[in-house]
Amino acid sequence: MSKEITIVGGGLGGLVAAIACAEAGTRVTLHEAHATLGGRARASGAPYIAHEGAHVFYADGPHWTWLTSRGLTGPLGRPKGRDAIRMGFLYGGRMRRLPPAGFVRLMMLGRGREAPVDQDFFTWVSRTHGAETAQVAANAISVVTLDADTGRLSAAFVWELLRRVFAPSPPAVRWVIGGWQAVIGRLAARARELGVRMELKSRITELPGGPTIVATELSSARALLGDTSLSWESGNCAMLDLAVHPDPRDRFICWDLDSGGFHESYSMQDPTVAPPGETLFQLDMPVRQDEHRRDARARLEALADQAVPGWRERTTWQRSAFAKGRAGALDLPGHTWRDRPAIDRGDDVYLVGDMVAAPGMRGEISINSAVKAAAGAVRAASKATRSAL
């Protein structure tokens, strides 16, 4: 048996790290400050299962392979019948079935291009496709960046996201029945099967000694480790979860190409997340620099007016929130994911989360960083055990 590994944080990354460490035969104790596991993968309780953050996976990376190889994703859902084609693009104040031609040309003709790291996305696209297409493309991918000025980010960073989401090929998006909360449940069950000890309502205020994985938001890790360098660019958005009595005009999915907002159904592909006879939606809107929250909320409601006509009269449940600085890593020109806060912090301390030095987008970064951190922590634990013998 090797020395015990301590994990601080019971969200997606912390649970993946716990499983990876336990699979290597190491004793693991996980501490979660809240009464429940999940972090930003948590969802509201039934009958309206709405998520605090993302609720889909993309099946084109190592994170998905790691989950599926262990049977942790569970059954998948998909929209059926007319729901599947109820897509829309809000452009010029009007809902359209297709995006502007300039954006289509960019994605079709430019898919083989490589974008520069050291130039901003807006300038790079404007040079060949014009400023209007550059702004439309930036707003289209704000669903991932949750940033009102995505055009200011590294061209290489934004272009990679665009190609993954809008590539002219079958989309890699996957909807898990029960959402990410169901995956959290399976991760927790797997961790317990492997002997991971979980301490809920256990807030760690100083490092316990021995190999430690800190799987918290970057701001919390900064305070725990006393390391002011632990910071990175992130988004700022307004969010609205909305349950309504259904109407044939309701959109399954909608991109707001004017403002960067996004709308998607939770329940058209997964009826288990809403009561029978109701439809559950998630909407978000990036908050502009120096914009008052009420103005961002007004723009968000304007998107709802287009995507869910007459929603105010049909609403059965709703909740709203804002997420600032906790929406995943954004890379500015001249930076890549390798420049983010390193996973290995030295002294057998490892960092996990969606804003550290690992590839992917949002939750994918958490999973990929967790697997790497676990490998480092296991090596450190084994080395400590050998030294003690």
Residue pairs with C-beta under 8 A, 6 or more apart in sequence:
1 25
1 26
1 27
1 385
2 25
2 26
2 27
2 378
2 381
2 382
2 384
2 385
3 26
3 27
3 210
3 211
3 381
3 382
3 384
3 385
3 388
4 26
4 27
4 28
4 29
4 210
4 211
4 381
5 21
5 26
5 27
5 28
5 29
5 210
5 211
5 212
5 213
5 377
5 378
5 381
6 28
6 29
6 30
6 31
6 204
6 208
6 210
6 211
6 212
6 213
7 14
7 17
7 18
7 21
7 28
7 29
7 30
7 31
7 212
7 213
7 215
8 14
8 31
8 204
8 212
8 213
8 214
8 215
8 216
8 224
9 30
9 31
9 32
9 33
9 39
9 214
9 215
9 216
9 220
9 352
10 30
10 31
10 32
10 34
10 37
10 38
10 39
10 188
10 198
10 200
10 215
11 37
11 38
11 39
11 40
11 41
11 215
11 216
11 366
12 38
12 39
12 40
12 41
12 180
12 183
12 184
12 187
12 363
12 366
12 367
12 370
13 39
13 215
13 352
13 353
13 354
13 366
13 367
13 369
13 370
14 30
14 32
14 39
14 213
14 215
14 216
14 352
14 370
15 30
15 37
15 184
15 187
15 188
15 191
16 66
16 187
16 366
16 367
16 370
16 371
16 374
17 213
17 215
17 352
17 370
17 371
17 373
17 374
17 377
18 28
18 30
18 191
18 194
18 196
19 70
19 187
19 190
19 191
19 194
19 196
20 370
20 371
20 374
20 375
20 378
21 28
21 213
21 374
21 377
21 378
21 381
22 28
22 191
22 194
22 195
22 196
23 194
24 374
24 378
26 377
26 378
26 381
26 382
27 195
28 191
28 194
28 195
28 196
28 197
29 196
29 197
29 198
29 199
30 191
30 196
30 197
30 198
30 199
31 199
31 202
31 203
31 204
32 198
32 199
32 200
32 201
32 202
33 201
33 202
33 203
33 204
34 200
34 201
35 200
35 201
36 42
36 200
37 184
37 188
37 198
37 200
38 180
38 181
38 184
40 52
40 53
40 326
41 51
41 52
41 53
41 180
41 181
41 183
41 184
41 363
42 51
42 52
42 181
42 184
43 49
43 50
43 51
43 52
43 55
43 179
43 180
43 181
44 50
44 241
44 319
47 274
47 275
48 241
48 243
48 273
48 274
48 275
48 280
48 317
49 178
49 179
49 181
49 266
49 272
49 273
49 274
49 280
50 241
50 266
50 273
50 280
50 282
50 319
51 179
51 180
51 181
51 266
51 282
52 321
52 323
53 180
53 323
53 327
53 362
53 363
54 180
54 362
54 363
55 175
55 179
55 180
55 266
55 282
56 173
56 174
56 175
56 176
57 63
57 64
57 67
57 73
57 173
57 174
57 176
57 363
58 64
58 164
58 172
58 173
58 174
58 361
58 364
59 68
59 172
59 173
59 174
60 164
60 172
61 359
61 360
61 364
61 368
62 368
62 371
63 360
63 363
63 364
63 367
63 368
64 73
64 174
66 367
66 371
67 73
67 183
67 367
70 190
71 186
72 183
72 186
72 187
72 190
73 174
73 176
73 183
73 186
74 176
74 177
74 178
74 182
74 183
74 186
75 176
75 177
76 174
76 175
76 176
76 177
77 175
77 176
77 177
77 269
77 270
78 84
78 175
78 269
79 86
79 252
79 265
79 268
79 269
80 268
80 269
82 248
83 252
83 265
83 268
83 269
84 252
85 252
86 250
86 251
86 252
86 253
86 268
87 97
87 251
87 252
87 253
87 254
88 95
88 96
88 97
88 251
88 253
88 254
88 255
88 306
88 307
89 95
89 96
89 97
89 98
89 99
89 100
89 254
89 255
89 257
90 96
90 254
90 255
90 256
90 257
90 258
90 261
90 303
90 306
90 307
91 99
91 100
91 136
91 257
91 258
92 258
93 258
95 251
95 254
95 306
95 307
98 104
99 136
99 140
99 255
99 257
100 132
100 133
100 136
100 257
102 129
102 130
102 132
102 133
102 136
103 133
103 136
103 137
103 140
103 257
105 129
105 133
106 125
106 129
106 133
106 137
107 162
107 163
107 166
107 167
107 168
108 168
110 128
110 129
111 163
111 167
111 168
113 159
114 156
114 159
115 121
115 124
115 154
115 155
115 156
115 158
115 159
115 160
116 124
116 155
116 156
117 154
117 155
117 156
117 157
117 333
117 334
117 335
117 336
118 154
118 333
118 334
119 154
119 155
119 333
120 151
120 152
120 153
120 154
120 155
120 333
121 134
121 137
121 138
121 150
121 151
121 152
121 153
121 154
121 155
121 157
121 158
121 159
122 131
122 134
122 135
122 138
122 151
122 152
123 134
123 155
124 134
124 155
124 159
125 133
125 134
125 137
125 155
126 133
126 134
134 151
135 151
136 257
137 158
137 162
138 149
138 150
138 151
138 158
138 260
139 150
139 255
139 256
139 257
139 258
139 259
139 260
140 162
140 165
140 166
140 255
140 257
141 150
141 158
141 161
141 162
141 165
141 166
142 148
142 150
142 260
142 261
142 262
142 286
143 165
143 255
143 262
143 284
144 161
144 165
144 328
144 361
144 362
145 153
145 158
145 161
145 235
145 286
145 327
145 328
145 330
146 235
146 236
146 237
146 284
146 286
146 323
146 327
146 328
147 153
147 235
147 236
147 237
147 260
147 286
147 327
147 330
148 236
148 259
148 260
148 286
148 287
148 288
148 289
148 291
149 288
149 289
150 158
150 260
151 158
152 332
152 333
153 233
153 330
153 331
153 332
153 333
154 331
154 332
154 333
154 334
154 335
154 336
155 333
156 331
156 336
157 330
157 331
157 335
157 336
161 361
164 172
164 361
165 171
175 269
175 270
176 182
176 183
176 270
177 270
177 272
178 185
178 270
178 272
178 273
179 266
179 270
179 273
180 363
188 198
191 198
192 198
204 224
205 224
206 224
207 224
207 225
207 349
210 348
210 381
210 384
211 348
211 349
211 350
211 377
211 378
211 380
211 381
211 384
212 348
212 349
212 350
212 377
213 349
213 350
213 351
213 352
213 370
213 373
213 374
213 377
214 221
214 224
214 225
214 345
214 349
214 350
214 351
214 352
215 352
215 353
215 366
215 370
215 373
216 224
216 353
217 326
217 353
218 230
218 231
218 232
218 341
218 353
218 355
218 356
219 325
219 326
221 227
221 230
221 351
221 353
222 228
222 230
222 231
225 345
225 349
227 345
229 341
230 341
230 351
231 341
232 329
232 330
232 340
232 341
232 355
233 329
233 330
233 331
233 332
234 324
234 325
234 326
234 327
234 328
234 329
234 330
234 355
235 286
235 323
235 324
235 325
235 327
235 328
235 330
236 286
236 287
236 322
236 323
236 324
236 325
236 327
237 284
237 285
237 286
237 287
237 296
237 322
237 323
237 324
237 327
238 284
238 285
238 286
238 287
238 293
238 296
238 297
238 299
238 300
238 320
238 321
238 322
239 282
239 283
239 284
239 300
239 320
239 321
239 322
239 323
240 282
240 283
240 284
240 300
240 301
240 304
240 318
240 319
240 320
241 266
241 280
241 281
241 282
241 283
241 317
241 318
241 319
241 320
242 280
242 281
242 282
242 283
242 304
242 308
242 311
242 315
242 317
242 318
243 274
243 275
243 278
243 279
243 280
243 281
243 315
243 316
243 317
243 318
244 250
244 278
244 279
244 281
244 308
244 311
244 314
244 315
244 316
245 277
245 278
245 279
245 314
245 316
246 277
246 278
246 279
247 308
247 309
247 310
247 314
249 309
250 265
250 279
250 281
250 307
250 308
250 309
251 263
251 265
251 307
251 308
252 264
252 265
252 268
253 263
253 264
253 265
254 262
254 263
254 264
254 303
254 306
254 307
255 261
255 262
256 262
256 263
256 285
256 303
259 285
259 286
259 299
259 303
260 285
260 286
261 283
261 284
261 285
261 286
261 299
261 300
261 303
262 283
262 284
262 285
263 281
263 282
263 283
263 303
263 304
263 307
263 308
264 281
264 282
264 283
265 279
265 280
265 281
265 282
266 273
266 274
266 280
266 281
266 282
267 273
267 274
267 278
267 279
267 280
268 279
273 280
274 280
275 316
278 316
281 304
281 307
281 308
283 300
283 303
283 304
283 307
284 300
285 296
285 297
285 299
285 300
285 303
286 296
287 293
287 296
287 322
287 324
288 296
293 322
296 322
297 320
304 311
305 311
308 314
327 362
328 354
328 355
328 361
328 362
328 365
329 337
329 340
329 354
329 355
329 356
329 365
331 337
331 339
331 340
337 357
337 358
337 359
337 365
338 357
339 357
340 355
340 356
340 357
340 358
341 351
341 355
341 356
341 357
342 351
342 356
342 357
343 350
343 351
343 352
343 356
343 357
343 358
343 369
343 372
343 373
343 376
344 350
344 351
344 373
344 376
345 351
348 377
348 380
348 384
350 373
350 374
350 376
350 377
351 369
351 373
352 366
352 369
352 370
352 373
353 365
353 366
353 369
354 362
354 363
354 365
354 366
355 365
356 365
356 369
357 369
358 365
358 368
358 369
358 372
359 365
359 368
360 367
360 368
